[in-house]
């Protein structure tokens, strides 16, 4: 199909934490695109589900500031360090990670190795645990689905999870988080041939998100009259747009930057729907490991490693280009 470049129209930026839901705009759908037979012929991605539009939510989505008490200060007192000692005795740090998030954690087709910002972060944490600058050899990277991240920590299959896991109060009840390592903002990506140049033009379209993420409420709030396609991975979402099974992808800008880098025929729409913070997740009751991870976070901020990683993987992208603030809880002395 010949792709036609649609002129972008201005949209009032939605400020995360204080923005009102956008007012829908009556924009006629392109009947030629809507009737594309490709939608009916190709099967959905594996384990994907398609939900019809549900209409306006019973309660409007109101973005709020992160309600979280914070992480553990690395300078806090820990009498014993059983979690860190166990990792040292084993000789490797087991990390739950993705392998298809371009720029963040993906398998390089030429070398077959995992690369990306989150992969390098895992190696930096291992370097500090073992103190021998051999992070690549000391890290056991294991793939975990978005929906299985918490379970992988509960079962002890991994020591930490570094997989675009945004900090939320609900997740903080289940796992411990490090201080954030990246700030992300929820935005929308669309192919340029879908007649969508504005987040107010999603009515009647199909929006793709990954199952197990916290984007369901946001998607239903800002695209209540859109069908919702849930997939296992963001690469499945991108493929769904290329096969006309979805018209838009709603995700964090760090994720969308990687998708846009793989497809020159997509655009990221103006407007921010919410702000999120990625943290390293650790199982409950492992305060010593949380403090160890946070010590690495502080070192990377102070010695320029964080800026180096950002420049290597996300430089020039739409993701925030400065480290998020340190977020520590108040502790009794």
C-alpha positions as CSV (number, residue, x, y, z in Angstrom):
1,X,0.0,0.0,0.0
2,X,1.3,3.4,-0.9
3,X,2.0,5.3,2.3
4,X,0.8,8.9,2.4
5,X,2.4,11.4,4.7
6,X,-0.4,13.1,6.8
7,X,0.3,16.6,7.9
8,X,0.5,16.8,11.7
9,X,-1.8,19.2,13.5
10,X,-1.0,20.9,16.8
11,X,-2.3,19.4,20.0
12,X,-2.3,20.9,23.4
13,X,0.3,19.1,25.4
14,X,-1.1,17.0,28.2
15,X,1.1,17.7,31.3
16,X,1.7,14.5,33.2
17,X,0.2,14.6,36.7
18,X,-2.1,17.5,36.0
19,X,-3.5,17.2,32.5
20,X,-7.2,16.9,31.7
21,X,-8.4,14.2,29.4
22,X,-8.5,15.4,25.8
23,X,-11.8,16.3,24.2
24,X,-12.6,13.9,21.4
25,X,-12.7,15.4,17.9
26,X,-15.1,14.2,15.2
27,X,-12.8,13.0,12.5
28,X,-14.2,10.8,9.8
29,X,-12.3,7.5,9.4
30,X,-10.8,6.6,6.1
31,X,-13.2,4.0,4.7
32,X,-10.5,2.5,2.4
33,X,-8.2,1.8,5.3
34,X,-11.0,0.7,7.6
35,X,-12.1,-1.9,5.1
36,X,-8.7,-3.3,4.5
37,X,-9.0,-7.1,4.0
38,X,-5.6,-7.6,5.6
39,X,-7.2,-7.2,9.0
40,X,-9.4,-10.2,8.5
41,X,-6.9,-12.5,6.8
42,X,-3.8,-12.4,9.0
43,X,-4.1,-14.0,12.5
44,X,-3.4,-11.9,15.6
45,X,0.0,-12.2,17.3
46,X,0.4,-15.3,19.5
47,X,-1.6,-15.0,22.7
48,X,-3.0,-11.6,21.7
49,X,-6.5,-10.7,22.5
50,X,-8.8,-8.0,21.0
51,X,-11.3,-6.2,23.1
52,X,-14.1,-4.0,21.7
53,X,-14.4,-0.3,22.7
54,X,-16.0,0.1,26.1
55,X,-17.1,3.7,25.9
56,X,-16.4,6.4,28.5
57,X,-15.0,4.9,31.8
58,X,-17.2,5.1,34.9
59,X,-14.6,7.2,36.6
60,X,-12.3,9.6,34.6
61,X,-8.6,8.9,34.8
62,X,-6.8,11.6,36.8
63,X,-3.0,11.5,36.5
64,X,-1.4,11.9,39.9
65,X,2.1,12.3,41.2
66,X,3.8,9.0,42.2
67,X,2.4,7.9,45.5
68,X,5.4,5.9,46.8
69,X,7.3,6.1,50.0
70,X,10.6,5.7,48.2
71,X,13.5,3.2,48.2
72,X,16.2,2.4,50.8
73,X,19.1,4.7,51.1
74,X,22.4,2.9,50.2
75,X,23.9,4.5,53.3
76,X,21.4,2.9,55.6
77,X,22.6,0.4,58.2
78,X,22.3,-3.3,57.3
79,X,23.7,-5.6,60.0
80,X,23.9,-8.6,57.6
81,X,23.8,-8.8,53.8
82,X,22.4,-12.3,53.1
83,X,21.1,-11.5,49.6
84,X,24.3,-9.9,48.3
85,X,26.4,-12.7,49.9
86,X,24.3,-15.4,48.3
87,X,24.8,-13.7,44.9
88,X,28.6,-13.5,45.5
89,X,28.8,-17.1,46.6
90,X,26.9,-18.2,43.4
91,X,29.3,-16.2,41.3
92,X,26.7,-14.4,39.1
93,X,23.7,-12.0,39.3
94,X,20.5,-13.4,37.8
95,X,18.5,-10.7,36.1
96,X,15.0,-10.8,34.6
97,X,15.0,-8.8,31.4
98,X,13.4,-8.5,27.9
99,X,15.2,-9.4,24.7
100,X,13.1,-7.6,22.1
101,X,13.0,-3.9,23.3
102,X,15.2,-2.2,20.8
103,X,17.6,0.3,22.5
104,X,16.7,-1.0,26.0
105,X,17.2,-4.8,25.9
106,X,17.4,-6.7,22.6
107,X,19.3,-9.5,20.9
108,X,21.7,-8.2,18.3
109,X,21.2,-10.2,15.2
110,X,24.8,-9.9,14.1
111,X,26.5,-11.0,17.3
112,X,23.7,-12.9,19.0
113,X,24.3,-11.0,22.3
114,X,21.9,-9.0,24.4
115,X,22.4,-5.2,24.2
116,X,20.8,-2.1,25.4
117,X,20.5,0.4,28.2
118,X,18.9,-2.0,30.6
119,X,21.5,-4.7,29.8
120,X,24.4,-2.3,30.5
121,X,22.7,-1.3,33.8
122,X,22.5,-5.0,34.8
123,X,26.2,-5.3,34.1
124,X,27.0,-2.2,36.1
125,X,25.2,-3.6,39.1
126,X,27.1,-6.8,38.8
127,X,30.4,-4.9,38.5
128,X,29.8,-3.3,41.9
129,X,28.6,-6.5,43.6
130,X,31.7,-8.5,42.5
131,X,34.1,-5.6,42.4
132,X,36.0,-7.1,39.4
133,X,34.7,-5.1,36.4
134,X,33.6,-8.4,34.9
135,X,29.9,-7.6,34.6
136,X,29.4,-9.3,31.3
137,X,30.7,-12.6,32.7
138,X,28.9,-12.2,36.0
139,X,25.4,-11.7,34.7
140,X,22.9,-14.4,33.9
141,X,20.2,-12.6,31.8
142,X,16.9,-14.4,31.7
143,X,13.9,-13.5,29.6
144,X,10.7,-12.7,31.6
145,X,7.3,-11.7,30.2
146,X,5.8,-8.4,31.4
147,X,3.0,-10.3,33.2
148,X,5.5,-12.6,34.9
149,X,8.0,-10.1,36.3
150,X,6.7,-10.1,39.9
151,X,6.2,-13.9,39.9
152,X,9.8,-14.4,38.8
153,X,11.0,-12.5,41.9
154,X,8.6,-14.4,44.2
155,X,9.8,-17.8,43.1
156,X,13.4,-16.8,43.2
157,X,14.0,-17.5,39.5
158,X,15.8,-14.1,39.3
159,X,17.5,-11.8,41.8
160,X,16.3,-8.6,40.2
161,X,14.1,-7.5,37.3
162,X,15.2,-4.7,35.0
163,X,12.5,-4.7,32.4
164,X,10.8,-1.3,31.9
165,X,9.0,-1.9,35.2
166,X,7.4,1.3,36.3
167,X,7.0,2.0,40.0
168,X,3.4,2.0,41.1
169,X,1.9,1.8,44.6
170,X,0.3,-1.6,43.7
171,X,3.6,-3.1,42.6
172,X,5.4,-1.6,45.6
173,X,3.2,-3.7,47.8
174,X,4.5,-6.8,46.0
175,X,8.2,-6.0,45.5
176,X,10.9,-3.6,46.5
177,X,12.1,-1.0,44.0
178,X,15.4,0.8,43.6
179,X,15.4,4.6,43.2
180,X,14.4,5.2,39.5
181,X,16.9,4.8,36.7
182,X,14.8,6.4,33.9
183,X,11.9,8.7,33.5
184,X,9.3,7.8,30.9
185,X,6.2,9.5,29.5
186,X,3.2,7.7,28.0
187,X,2.6,8.7,24.4
188,X,1.1,7.3,21.2
189,X,2.8,6.0,18.0
190,X,0.9,5.6,14.8
191,X,1.7,4.6,11.2
192,X,1.4,7.7,8.9
193,X,-1.2,6.1,6.7
194,X,-3.9,5.7,9.3
195,X,-5.3,9.3,9.2
196,X,-4.3,9.9,12.8
197,X,-2.3,13.1,13.5
198,X,-3.7,13.8,16.9
199,X,-4.4,11.7,20.0
200,X,-8.0,13.0,19.8
201,X,-8.4,11.1,16.6
202,X,-8.2,7.5,18.0
203,X,-12.0,7.0,18.0
204,X,-12.9,3.9,16.0
205,X,-9.2,2.9,15.7
206,X,-7.5,-0.1,17.4
207,X,-4.9,0.7,20.1
208,X,-2.2,-1.8,21.0
209,X,-0.7,-2.3,24.5
210,X,1.2,-5.1,26.1
211,X,-0.6,-7.3,28.6
212,X,0.7,-7.1,32.1
213,X,1.6,-3.4,31.9
214,X,-0.2,-0.6,33.8
215,X,-1.4,1.1,30.6
216,X,-4.9,-0.4,30.6
217,X,-6.5,2.4,32.6
218,X,-4.7,5.1,30.6
219,X,-5.7,3.5,27.3
220,X,-9.4,3.2,28.4
221,X,-9.4,6.8,29.6
222,X,-7.8,8.5,26.6
223,X,-9.2,6.1,23.9
224,X,-12.5,4.9,25.3
225,X,-14.1,4.5,21.9
226,X,-11.1,2.4,20.5
227,X,-10.7,-1.3,20.4
228,X,-7.8,-2.5,22.6
229,X,-5.4,-5.1,21.3
230,X,-3.3,-6.8,24.1
231,X,-0.1,-8.5,23.0
232,X,2.8,-10.3,24.8
233,X,5.5,-7.8,23.6
234,X,5.9,-4.4,22.1
235,X,7.5,-5.9,19.0
236,X,4.1,-7.7,18.5
237,X,2.4,-4.3,18.7
238,X,4.6,-2.9,16.0
239,X,4.0,-5.9,13.8
240,X,0.3,-5.5,14.4
241,X,0.4,-2.0,13.1
242,X,2.3,-3.1,10.0
243,X,-0.3,-5.8,9.3
244,X,-3.2,-3.4,9.8
245,X,-4.4,-5.2,13.0
246,X,-3.8,-2.1,15.1
247,X,-3.7,1.6,14.2
248,X,-1.7,2.9,17.2
249,X,0.6,1.9,20.0
250,X,0.3,3.4,23.5
251,X,3.5,3.1,25.5
252,X,6.3,4.9,27.3
253,X,8.4,7.1,25.1
254,X,11.6,5.1,25.8
255,X,9.8,2.1,24.3
256,X,8.3,4.0,21.4
257,X,11.7,5.5,20.6
258,X,12.9,1.9,19.9
259,X,9.9,1.0,17.8
260,X,10.2,4.2,15.8
261,X,13.8,3.5,15.1
262,X,12.8,0.2,13.5
263,X,10.0,1.6,11.2
264,X,10.5,4.8,9.2
265,X,6.8,5.0,8.4
266,X,5.6,5.7,11.9
267,X,5.3,8.9,14.0
268,X,5.0,9.6,17.7
269,X,2.2,12.0,18.3
270,X,2.6,15.2,20.3
271,X,1.0,15.1,23.8
272,X,1.9,13.3,27.0
273,X,-0.6,11.2,28.9
274,X,1.3,10.3,32.0
275,X,4.8,10.2,33.6
276,X,6.3,7.0,34.9
277,X,9.5,6.0,36.6
278,X,11.4,2.8,35.9
279,X,13.0,1.0,38.9
280,X,15.0,-2.1,39.4
281,X,12.6,-4.6,41.1
282,X,13.8,-6.8,44.0
283,X,12.0,-9.3,46.1
284,X,10.5,-8.3,49.5
285,X,12.8,-8.8,52.5
286,X,16.0,-8.2,50.6
287,X,16.8,-4.7,51.8
288,X,20.6,-5.3,51.5
289,X,20.3,-6.0,47.8
290,X,18.1,-2.9,47.3
291,X,20.8,-0.8,49.0
292,X,23.5,-2.3,46.9
293,X,21.6,-1.5,43.7
294,X,21.0,2.0,44.9
295,X,24.7,2.4,45.6
296,X,25.3,1.6,41.9
297,X,22.6,4.1,40.9
298,X,24.4,6.9,42.8
299,X,27.8,6.0,41.5
300,X,26.5,6.0,37.9
301,X,25.0,9.5,38.4
302,X,28.2,10.8,40.0
303,X,30.8,9.4,37.7
304,X,29.0,10.1,34.4
305,X,28.1,6.5,33.6
306,X,24.4,7.2,33.5
307,X,24.9,10.0,31.0
308,X,27.1,7.8,28.9
309,X,24.5,5.0,28.8
310,X,21.8,7.5,27.9
311,X,23.9,9.0,25.1
312,X,24.7,5.5,23.7
313,X,21.2,4.2,23.6
314,X,18.7,7.0,23.9
315,X,20.6,10.1,22.8
316,X,18.5,12.3,20.6
317,X,15.3,10.3,21.4
318,X,12.2,11.7,23.0
319,X,12.9,10.1,26.4
320,X,14.0,12.3,29.3
321,X,17.7,13.1,29.0
322,X,18.6,13.6,32.7
323,X,18.6,11.0,35.5
324,X,15.4,11.0,37.6
325,X,15.7,12.4,41.2
326,X,16.8,10.1,44.0
327,X,13.8,8.9,45.9
328,X,14.5,7.5,49.3
329,X,12.1,6.9,52.2
330,X,12.6,8.2,55.7
331,X,14.1,5.6,57.9
332,X,14.4,5.4,61.7
333,X,17.9,5.9,62.9
